[in-house]
Amino acid sequence: MDAHFKPEHYHRPVDMKTASALLAQRGARVIAGGTDLLVNGPASTESLVDINGLGLSYIREDDGLRIGSTTSFSYLLRSPLLERYPYRVIADAAGELGHHNLRHVATVGGNICNAVPSADAPVALIALDAAVIIHGPSGERTVPLDGFFKFVRETILGEGEFLKEIAVPVQPESGACFQKLGRTKVDIALVNAACRLSIIDGLISDSRIVLGAVYPTPLRVRAAEDMLNGKEFTVELVAKTAIIASDATKPISDHRASAEYRREISSVLVKRAIIKAYGRAEGSP
Ligand SMILES: Cc1cc2nc3c(=O)[nH]c(=O)nc-3n(C[C@H](O)[C@H](O)[C@H](O)COP(=O)(O)OP(=O)(O)OC[C@H]3O[C@@H](n4cnc5c(N)ncnc54)[C@H](O)[C@@H]3O)c2cc1C
């Protein structure tokens, strides 16, 4: 935490209009689970707006899925709605996030809004073409999750706005898979990846390839998707696609891993994700 992170006020509104009004004030910041904010809170924070009183902890079926922003990862993991493919990819990512205690507190909205490249949920959700519903002083707007991130810790959220809900559209018959490599089982990702694909008349179609922790924002690699679509599944095709995906990355070197290692791992995880997504599209568990 920034040594100067000392917010002076704490609010817990129970309606969204009040939440937006409070957030429009100078130095106001959302707190959800606090697992990121209380570690990395910026000094500019003058007040905290706790959004846990807004009734946004849920997952339900409604023209696809609707997930409230303060839903915890352990709540998601218990949901029967995430047992079937391809929604299962959300549960895969939730199960890989941190450790058991963290998952009780950390929220899916916080995982998206902290906008760090290694976040697990955005990669899985972008593979499902998810959108985010943003609440603000002048009402609500819906934006594709793929367009939500501007840079590391920067999103399109404006003054007084907060993430209310995630909408996952009805999915075609398809398989999906999330893969992650961290230094240990409970570490953040060195690289994470998700793939979703359908098989129509024996050919791959409508594929999504998304990588995390190798670019300032989650990275959807359309060139890799184009490589897969309309083709029969072969080991050679998977290998070529994985190289295209890893070539699109711009990883950094840090104390966790070198850029070179991250690029190499990107290719391995994309390969695994495609193979498993294909198997699931064919009915494997
Ligand atoms: C030990 C440890 C291990 C971790 N491991 C992982 C991991 O494996 N994978 C991973 O992805 N992350 C990991 N994290 C990071 C963090 O726990 C997650 O990103 C978590 O989901 C954040 O959610 P939160 O509710 O705690 O967010 P908070 O800390 O409450 O908020 C995070 C940021 O998002 C903003 N925010 C939160 N909700 C909203 C909203 N609805 N609208 C607008 N802004 C909002 C806050 O203002 C803040 O800037 C780890 C953290 C710790 C401390």
The ligand as a Gaussian input file, in Angstrom:
#p B3LYP/6-31G(d) Opt

LIG

0 1
 C       -2.493000     -12.643000      -1.931000
 C       -3.203000     -12.192000      -3.177000
 C       -3.304000     -13.078000      -4.232000
 C       -3.967000     -12.689000      -5.391000
 N       -4.066000     -13.601000      -6.409000
 C       -4.725000     -13.256000      -7.531000
 C       -4.841000     -14.193000      -8.609000
 O       -4.373000     -15.333000      -8.560000
 N       -5.477000     -13.789000      -9.732000
 C       -6.023000     -12.531000      -9.865000
 O       -6.586000     -12.233000     -10.909000
 N       -5.920000     -11.624000      -8.853000
 C       -5.299000     -11.956000      -7.702000
 N       -5.189000     -11.034000      -6.677000
 C       -5.691000      -9.663000      -6.869000
 C       -7.099000      -9.366000      -6.273000
 O       -7.358000     -10.162000      -5.153000
 C       -8.218000      -9.628000      -7.292000
 O       -8.017000      -8.850000      -8.434000
 C       -9.604000      -9.354000      -6.741000
 O      -10.575000      -9.926000      -7.581000
 C       -9.910000      -7.876000      -6.571000
 O      -11.255000      -7.758000      -6.151000
 P      -11.680000      -6.926000      -4.873000
 O      -13.153000      -7.023000      -4.765000
 O      -10.896000      -7.323000      -3.670000
 O      -11.262000      -5.473000      -5.373000
 P      -10.902000      -4.164000      -4.500000
 O       -9.580000      -4.341000      -3.869000
 O      -12.042000      -3.770000      -3.639000
 O      -10.785000      -3.107000      -5.705000
 C       -9.773000      -3.200000      -6.692000
 C       -9.828000      -1.957000      -7.582000
 O      -10.993000      -1.975000      -8.394000
 C      -11.869000      -0.868000      -8.074000
 N      -13.215000      -1.447000      -8.063000
 C      -13.613000      -2.575000      -7.408000
 N      -14.881000      -2.886000      -7.734000
 C      -15.287000      -1.919000      -8.595000
 C      -16.512000      -1.671000      -9.289000
 N      -17.552000      -2.512000      -9.203000
 N      -16.598000      -0.574000     -10.083000
 C      -15.541000       0.279000     -10.208000
 N      -14.352000       0.084000      -9.597000
 C      -14.229000      -0.992000      -8.791000
 C      -11.391000      -0.325000      -6.725000
 O      -11.635000       1.057000      -6.606000
 C       -9.898000      -0.635000      -6.799000
 O       -9.233000       0.351000      -7.552000
 C       -4.535000     -11.390000      -5.501000
 C       -4.433000     -10.505000      -4.422000
 C       -3.788000     -10.896000      -3.265000
 C       -3.694000      -9.919000      -2.131000

